[in-house]
Amino acid sequence: MTTQEIATKWAEYCRTGQMDKALLELYSQDCVSLEMEGAQGFPQRVEGMEAILEKGKIWESMVEEFHGLEIEGPIVAGNHFTATMKMDITMKGRPRGIDEEIALYRVENGKIVSEQFFYAL
């Protein structure tokens, strides 16, 4: 698949709540996931599908209720794509709010090989 095809499919999976399917279908087994320095509850860098799936479980354990997601994009440039994600979410111990982040992805050989997230801490 091209970067545009992967980006379009990634956005479709996210919009329909199928993030696990996106991970298993679109990501390289050796993918790297990067969080902001100082992110609460997450290591700054994890490598490999198993570690990324575990990171997802950690995030899910922090969520009290997920109310919705809005994706803007994706925007493709070469072998990268980006999108904004606005999550209407209630995290445990926090009031309901909108968490907004920018996600940046790199594609090689038809698979996502890295993801990086930018958001307010």
Secondary structure as GFF3:
##gff-version 3
##sequence-region A 1 121
A	DSSP	alpha_helix	3	15	.	.	.	ID=ss1
A	DSSP	alpha_helix	19	26	.	.	.	ID=ss2
A	DSSP	beta_strand	27	34	.	.	.	ID=ss3
A	DSSP	beta_strand	45	47	.	.	.	ID=ss4
A	DSSP	alpha_helix	49	62	.	.	.	ID=ss5
A	DSSP	beta_strand	63	77	.	.	.	ID=ss6
A	DSSP	beta_strand	80	91	.	.	.	ID=ss7
A	DSSP	beta_strand	97	108	.	.	.	ID=ss8
A	DSSP	beta_strand	111	119	.	.	.	ID=ss9
###
